[in-house]
Amino acid sequence: MKRRYIALLIILVVVTASSSMVSQNQNPAQKPQKAVDPVCGLTIDKHDDLAITYKGETYYFCSDADLKKFKDNPGKYVKK
């Protein structure tokens, strides 16, 4: 009985240590890059499906609605 308890304890320690090492080794560069939605001003994660390039600059949006507003009148939202 005591051997079984010790064996389970060792397995638990090994699994916990392995999980900790994996989470520490994740590349911080994998975090999403941030952008500011030019329509509403929210800071958001960059997603290519909610982005548009206008005059050589890529803009990112928090929603399809903001993307549409920008497409309809980009000059209103682009800082000069």
LUMDREN-399811 format. One line per field, with one value per residue (C-alpha): residue number from 1; residue in three letters; chain; x, z negated, y. Coordinates in Angstrom, 3 decimals, decimal comma. Layout:
REM residues N
seq = c(NUM; ...)
type = c(ALA; ...)
mol = c(A; ...)
c1 = c(X; ...)
c3 = c(Z; ...)
c2 = c(Y; ...)
END
This chain:
REM residues 80
seq = c(1; 2; 3; 4; 5; 6; 7; 8; 9; 10; 11; 12; 13; 14; 15; 16; 17; 18; 19; 20; 21; 22; 23; 24; 25; 26; 27; 28; 29; 30; 31; 32; 33; 34; 35; 36; 37; 38; 39; 40; 41; 42; 43; 44; 45; 46; 47; 48; 49; 50; 51; 52; 53; 54; 55; 56; 57; 58; 59; 60; 61; 62; 63; 64; 65; 66; 67; 68; 69; 70; 71; 72; 73; 74; 75; 76; 77; 78; 79; 80)
type = c(MET; LYS; ARG; ARG; TYR; ILE; ALA; LEU; LEU; ILE; ILE; LEU; VAL; VAL; VAL; THR; ALA; SER; SER; SER; MET; VAL; SER; GLN; ASN; GLN; ASN; PRO; ALA; GLN; LYS; PRO; GLN; LYS; ALA; VAL; ASP; PRO; VAL; CYS; GLY; LEU; THR; ILE; ASP; LYS; HIS; ASP; ASP; LEU; ALA; ILE; THR; TYR; LYS; GLY; GLU; THR; TYR; TYR; PHE; CYS; SER; ASP; ALA; ASP; LEU; LYS; LYS; PHE; LYS; ASP; ASN; PRO; GLY; LYS; TYR; VAL; LYS; LYS)
mol = c(A; A; A; A; A; A; A; A; A; A; A; A; A; A; A; A; A; A; A; A; A; A; A; A; A; A; A; A; A; A; A; A; A; A; A; A; A; A; A; A; A; A; A; A; A; A; A; A; A; A; A; A; A; A; A; A; A; A; A; A; A; A; A; A; A; A; A; A; A; A; A; A; A; A; A; A; A; A; A; A)
c1 = c(0,000; 2,791; 4,653; 1,552; 1,143; 4,797; 4,521; 1,407; 3,130; 6,147; 3,914; 2,057; 5,311; 6,637; 3,412; 3,201; 6,835; 6,395; 3,317; 5,118; 8,110; 5,901; 4,047; 7,312; 8,858; 6,083; 7,377; 6,179; 6,186; 3,104; 0,964; -1,311; -0,158; -2,348; -3,843; -6,275; -9,547; -9,677; -13,476; -14,250; -10,804; -10,684; -7,348; -7,774; -5,838; -4,836; -6,844; -6,382; -10,080; -10,925; -8,271; -7,996; -5,091; -5,690; -2,998; -0,316; -1,322; -3,129; -5,971; -7,554; -11,095; -13,004; -16,074; -17,455; -19,583; -16,519; -14,754; -17,763; -17,914; -14,238; -14,682; -17,606; -15,626; -11,944; -11,002; -13,176; -11,110; -7,547; -5,394; -3,620)
c3 = c(0,000; -0,909; 2,331; 4,375; 2,609; 3,246; 6,906; 7,390; 5,659; 7,960; 11,032; 9,825; 9,286; 12,725; 14,500; 12,645; 13,396; 17,072; 17,406; 15,780; 18,093; 21,183; 20,218; 19,460; 22,798; 24,913; 27,180; 26,045; 29,703; 30,179; 28,380; 30,767; 31,822; 30,872; 32,982; 32,449; 34,363; 36,174; 36,092; 32,409; 30,818; 29,059; 28,677; 30,291; 31,381; 35,040; 37,192; 40,947; 41,515; 39,960; 41,758; 44,802; 46,495; 47,431; 49,057; 48,100; 44,422; 42,884; 40,481; 38,112; 36,747; 33,837; 35,932; 39,438; 38,786; 38,117; 41,152; 43,308; 41,895; 42,752; 46,279; 46,879; 45,840; 45,026; 45,109; 42,057; 39,932; 41,237; 39,236; 41,480)
c2 = c(0,000; 2,413; 1,592; 2,342; 5,689; 6,590; 5,562; 7,725; 10,627; 10,320; 10,221; 13,296; 15,195; 14,238; 15,215; 18,523; 19,354; 18,452; 20,644; 23,541; 23,189; 23,102; 26,275; 28,100; 27,131; 28,647; 31,341; 34,772; 35,844; 33,658; 36,224; 38,067; 41,502; 44,441; 47,217; 50,058; 49,906; 53,283; 53,369; 52,759; 53,196; 49,820; 48,020; 44,618; 41,535; 41,674; 39,253; 39,125; 38,406; 41,798; 43,844; 46,057; 47,802; 51,417; 53,576; 51,053; 50,879; 47,900; 48,650; 46,128; 46,120; 44,610; 43,772; 43,413; 46,501; 48,676; 47,228; 48,125; 51,673; 52,109; 50,725; 53,107; 56,201; 55,532; 59,215; 59,804; 57,398; 57,767; 60,144; 62,622)
END
